[in-house]
Amino acid sequence: MTVCIWCKSSDNPASEEHIFPDALGCPDALRFTNGEVCRPCNNGNGRLDRALIAQLEPFSFMAGVPRKHGRPPVIEHRKNLWADSASGEPTISINTTRQPIRDEERMIGPVSRSPWTVASTSETVEDQGKVSLSFTFVGGRNFVRGLHKIALELLAFHRGTEIVLTDRYDPIRAFVVQDQGARQIIYGMAGSEYVNHDFPPLVYPDERFALAFRIAHFHFWVDLSPDHSLIGPATDELRRTVGQADWVLHPPKL
């Protein structure tokens, strides 16, 4: 009998769960197929996957990663930009004005102060036009919850579901599923190549775990200790060894 790691129930129908969101490109091996995640929990946690997708879709689009069920990649969550590849070639439409405009198929919002607005600059280089786009890494609470969802599932994947079904991990479940509590993550740039990759769990004294993994061009580090006691020493060590550059604590304060 398999018990869902999120609701601790064996009564609900099982679901196949890809640990990384499909739309960002999940490695084939990183999935549950034996009911480790039930269908209601898989569906209910989908909004957290969507928060990750919304944040990282500019990078998955540029890398040509298909969306779920093999649909063409798109950028659909940025206020003043739309991009798709339905025609077989990447097409980007951007509004640089303060009024909404309509392209051939849809309305595109104006430039605003929203962090979801894409900034752009243009210049002429050797008689050719060059446009540069700037995407803000927005983050947000559901983004942090989505990363904790991935981290706990990776722990179950590597160490077995029994370890995460203990009451010790109820604070993580409460944060992910019920939006209770407050937790932080650490992230930083990983490289120019689009890569999704997991790493074995990091083990600390008293059987406390942290998970590191890479999605797109970013490394993420997630504290899975019940009392969130690893995040402080980890940031202190980073400040001591590499300074404040190349990594971010998000959110900055609880």
N, C-alpha and C positions, 0 to 999 in steps of 0.2 A: 504494500500500500504506500503510495507516494503522497506526501503532504506538501502543500503549497508553502513556499518559504515566506510569502507575504501575509496570507490570512491564516496560516497554520491549519487549514482545513483540507480534508481528503474527499469532501462531498461534492465539490464543484467539478465540472468537466475540465479535462486537461487542455492545455494550449501549447503550441510550439512557440517558444520565446527566443528571439534573437537578442543577445545581451547588448550589443550595440544597435542603435536604430538602423533598420534596413536602408533608409534613405541616405544615410551617411556611409554605408558600406560596411556590413558586418562580416568578419572572417567566418568561413563556413563552419569551422569547429566550434565557434562561440555561440552555442545555442542549447536550449533545454528541449528535450523531446519526450520526457517520461513523466510529465505532470509536475515538475518542480515549480512551475508557475501555472496557476489555474487560469481559465479563460476570463472570468470576471476581473481578476487582478491584472491580467495582461491588458484588458480593455481599459480598466480604470486608471492604470498608470500610463496610458498612451499619451495623455496631455504632457507628461514630463518628457517623453521622447520628442514630442512636437516642439517643446521649448529648446531642446538641444538642436533639433533640425533647423529651427528658425535662426538660431545664432550662427550655425556653422554652414548653412546652405550655400553662401557665396563660394566657399572653398570646395565643397562637393560639386557644385556646378562647374567651376573652372576645371576640376579634375574629371568631369564627365561621368560622375557616379550616378547610375540610374536610381530613380525613386522606387518605392515599393511596387512589386509586381512588374518590374522592368519598365516602368513609365519613364519618359525622358526627364532629365534633370531640369529643375527650374529654380529661380530666385523669386519668391512670392511674398516675403515678409518684410521687405524694405519699402518704406513709405513712398519714395519717389523713383523707384526702379522696378522694372519687370524684366526677367530674362528667362528664355526657354530654348529648347533645341528640338521642338516638335517637327520642324522642317528638315531635320538632319544636321543642321548647322547651328551653332550657338548664336542667338540673337539677343541683344541687350537694348532696352529702351530706357532712357533716363530723362527725367524732367529736372532741368536746372533753374526753373522759374519759381515764382511764389504763387502761381495759379495752377490748379489742376489742368491737365491736358489729356486729350484722347489720341491714342495711336489707332491703328487699324482695328484693334479688337477690344481694347479696354481703356478705362480711365486710369491715369497715373497721377498720383498725388504730388503736391508741391514740395519744394524745399521748406523745411521747418527746423525748429530747434530740437525735435525729437531725436533721441540717439539712434533711432531706426532709419533716419535719413542718410542717404549716401552722398558724401561730398565728392566733387569732381573738379579737376583742373584740366585745361587744354593748352597745347602749345604746338608750334610748327617746328618739326625737326627734319632738315634736309628735304624741304618742300612736301613733307607729309604731315598730316595732322596726327597728334598724339593726345589721347585722353587717359588720364589717370583717375581711378576710383578709390575712395577711402571708406572702409566699412568700420564702424565702431563695434567693439566687443561689448555688448550690452550686459550680458550676464543676467542677474535677477534670481529671485527665490526659486522659481520652478526649475531654472537651469541648475542651481546647486542641488536641489532635490533629485533631479534626473541623474546627476553624476553620482550621488549616493546610491541611487537605484542600481546603476551599473556596477558600482564597487561591491555592494552586498551580493549581487548575483555572481560577480567574478570570484568572490570568496567562496560561495557555495560551489561554483564550478571547479575550483582548484582543490578545496578542502573537504567537499561533501556537504550535502544539505543539513546533516545532523548538527553541525557546528553552528549554523546560523538560525536553526530552529529553537535554540535555547532562549530563555528569557533575557539573557545578556544583550541580545540584539533587538529587543523590543523598542528601545529608544530610536534606533535607526528606522524600524518599521513605522513608528509613530510619525517620524519626520517625513518619510517618503510618502506613505499612504494617506495619513491623516493631516499632514501639514502642521504638525505640532513640534514645538521646540525651534531651536536655531543652531545652525552649524555652518562651517566655512570649508572652503576648498583652496588649494594652491594650484596655480597653473602657470605655464610659461611656454614660450616658443620652442618648438622641437626641431624645425628644419624646413627646407623649401619643398620637400617631396610630400605628397599626400599619402599618409600611411595610417592605418588603424591597427593597433597592436596592444596586447595585454602583457603584463608581467606577473610573475608569481607574487603572492601576497608577501608584504613586509611584516615580519614578526618582531614585536617589541616585548619587554618584560611584562609578566602577568598575562600572557597570551592575548595581548592587544594587537590588533592588525590595522595596517594601512594598505591601501591599494594604489598602485601607480599604473597608468595606462596612457596610450596615445590615441588621439582621434584627430585626423587631418594633420594640421601643422602644430598641434599643441600637446604638451604633456600635462596630465592632470594627476594630482595627488589628493587622496581622500582619506580622512581619519575615520576609522570605523570603531574606535574605542567607545564604549557605552557613554562615558562621561566627557567625551570630546577632549581628552587629556593629552593627545599627541600633537595637536595642531600648534600649541604654543612652543614647545621645545623644537618642533620642526622649523618654524619661522625664525626662532632665535638662532638655530644652527645655520640657516640660509643667510641671515644677516651677517653672521660671524665669518662665514666662508666665502660668500660671493657678493656680499653687499645687498643693495636693494634692487639692482638691475636684473633683468631677464626673468623675473617671476613676480606674481601678483597674489596677494591674499584676498579672497573674495567670499562674501562682502568684507570690506575693510574692518568693519566693527559689527559685533553681534547686537 
